[in-house]
Every structure is written in C-alpha cells, then in structure tokens.
Amino acid sequence: MILLAALGFFVFTVKTVPFQTMSRSSSWRHPHQQVVGGMPPSQYTGEDPEEITIEAELRPEVTGGLFPIAMLHKMAGTGRPYPLITGSGEVLGSYVITAIQEKRSELKHTGSPRAIAFTLSLKKVSDVPIGTKGKALLLGLGLVRNLTGV
C-alpha cells in the first residue's frame, strides 16, 4: 500500500483516495501605519494560519464507492483538528477541514457517478498534533521511522 498522506485516521492511498495535488499556502501580516507626508511604515505582526488544499479524484468503481467523501464530511462536521502527516513521514501539524467541494461526472444511467473530483481545504491550528493522542502518534511515528530507517 502506497501511503500519500494521513489526516487523523483518514488515510490517502493510491488505491483508495489518490490525490493529484497538495498545495500549501503561507502568508505573513505587515500592516501599514498611516503617516502624513511620507511612505507608510509597515510592522510585522505575525504569521497567518497555513492553508493546505488537496485535489483528488475518486473512481467509485475502482476505489470502492462514496465512503471516503462521506467520511471526510463527517470529520469536517465535528470541527475537531486532525494531525496531517505526509507519506514521507513529515508531521505538518494539526488542521481543521474548512471546505469540501465535489464535482460528480460521467454519470451512469442510474445517476451514480463514475468520477468524483473533490477539493479538500484545510487550515492549520497547531504546529504539533493536539492532546495525548497526538503525543502518542508522534511517539509511534518516531518508532516507525527508527525501525524503517526513514
């Protein structure tokens, strides 16, 4: 099984939920102070939350149905943050699901889609996984890295 990423216990793999792109967006705040007769100076006030967008396409006939989309909707509905880990083992932090956009196409005569393209929008809420489960996850990840040499 080729692991692409994991959001909490939701696993993106090549055979179940393959995604084509994962985009990261970072920004920093530099508000300007209005002054008379000159360029307004700016002041660095911090970093905005990082945002990640995952674009994927499900083929229900191949990947096993609509369950993954329903699971992501259920996770989003909890409002809870989930740790995001890439397939290479990089822990990106904890993220909340802020949006899911779906596009169903190639409809069969029954109305069910042969393809479901979706975009998953995530917003970072912490640099590390939250709570004791998150600590256990990091310890487990460290152990797996040591055993596999990754």
C-alpha positions in Angstrom: 0.0 0.0 0.0 1.5 3.4 -1.1 0.6 6.0 1.6 0.3 9.5 0.3 -0.8 11.2 3.5 -2.9 10.8 6.6 -5.4 13.2 8.1 -6.1 11.8 11.6 -7.1 8.2 10.9 -8.2 9.0 7.4 -5.5 7.6 5.1 -5.0 8.8 1.5 -3.5 5.9 -0.6 -3.0 5.3 -4.3 -5.7 2.6 -4.3 -8.4 4.2 -2.1 -8.2 8.0 -2.2 -5.4 9.1 -4.6 -4.8 12.8 -4.8 -3.2 14.6 -7.7 -2.0 17.8 -5.9 -1.4 19.1 -2.4 -0.9 22.9 -2.3 0.5 24.8 0.8 -0.1 28.5 1.3 1.7 30.6 3.9 1.3 34.3 4.5 2.6 36.9 7.0 0.9 40.1 8.2 2.6 43.5 7.6 0.0 46.2 8.3 0.8 49.8 7.4 0.6 52.8 9.7 -0.7 55.9 8.1 1.6 58.9 8.4 1.4 62.5 6.9 3.8 63.3 4.1 5.7 60.1 3.7 5.6 56.4 2.9 3.6 54.5 5.5 5.8 52.2 7.6 4.9 48.6 8.0 5.2 46.4 11.0 5.5 42.6 11.1 2.7 41.3 13.3 2.9 37.6 12.8 2.1 34.7 10.6 -1.4 33.8 9.3 -2.5 30.1 9.6 -1.1 27.9 6.9 -3.7 26.6 4.4 -3.5 23.3 2.5 -5.6 22.3 -0.5 -5.8 18.7 -1.6 -7.3 18.0 -5.0 -8.3 14.4 -5.7 -10.5 12.3 -7.9 -12.3 9.2 -6.8 -13.4 6.5 -9.2 -16.0 4.6 -7.2 -15.9 1.5 -9.4 -12.1 1.2 -8.7 -11.7 2.8 -5.2 -14.7 1.2 -3.6 -17.6 3.7 -3.5 -18.5 7.0 -2.0 -17.5 6.2 1.6 -14.3 8.3 1.6 -16.2 11.5 0.8 -18.9 10.8 3.4 -16.1 10.2 6.0 -14.4 13.5 5.2 -17.8 15.3 5.6 -18.3 13.6 8.9 -14.8 14.6 10.1 -15.5 18.2 9.0 -18.8 18.3 10.9 -17.0 17.6 14.2 -15.0 20.8 13.9 -12.0 19.0 15.5 -8.4 19.4 14.4 -6.7 16.3 12.9 -2.9 15.7 12.6 -1.7 15.8 9.0 1.2 13.6 8.1 2.7 13.2 4.6 3.6 9.8 3.1 7.3 10.6 3.7 6.6 10.8 7.4 6.7 14.6 7.8 4.3 15.8 10.5 2.8 19.1 9.2 0.7 19.9 12.4 -3.0 19.8 13.2 -5.5 21.0 10.7 -9.3 21.6 10.6 -11.3 20.9 7.5 -12.8 24.2 6.3 -14.3 23.2 3.0 -15.1 20.3 0.7 -16.1 20.9 -2.9 -17.3 18.0 -5.1 -17.9 17.6 -8.8 -19.6 14.4 -9.9 -19.2 13.5 -13.5 -19.6 10.6 -16.1 -23.0 9.7 -14.7 -24.3 6.2 -15.3 -27.9 5.6 -16.3 -28.7 5.2 -12.6 -27.4 8.7 -11.9 -24.4 7.4 -9.9 -21.1 9.0 -10.9 -18.1 7.2 -12.4 -15.8 10.0 -11.3 -15.9 12.4 -8.3 -13.4 15.2 -8.3 -13.1 16.9 -5.0 -11.1 19.7 -3.3 -10.4 19.5 0.4 -9.4 22.7 2.2 -7.5 22.6 5.4 -6.4 25.3 7.9 -3.6 24.9 10.4 -4.5 25.3 14.0 -1.3 24.0 15.7 2.3 23.1 14.8 2.0 19.7 16.6 -0.8 17.2 17.0 -3.1 18.1 19.9 -3.5 16.2 23.2 -2.3 12.9 24.5 -3.4 11.1 21.3 -1.2 13.5 19.3 1.8 12.8 21.6 1.2 9.1 21.2 1.0 9.5 17.4 4.3 11.4 17.4 6.0 8.7 19.6 4.6 6.0 17.3 5.8 7.8 14.2 9.3 8.2 15.7 9.4 4.5 16.5 8.3 3.6 12.9 10.9 5.9 11.5 13.7 4.4 13.6 12.6 0.8 12.6 12.3 1.5 8.9 15.2 4.0 8.6 13.1 6.7 7.1 
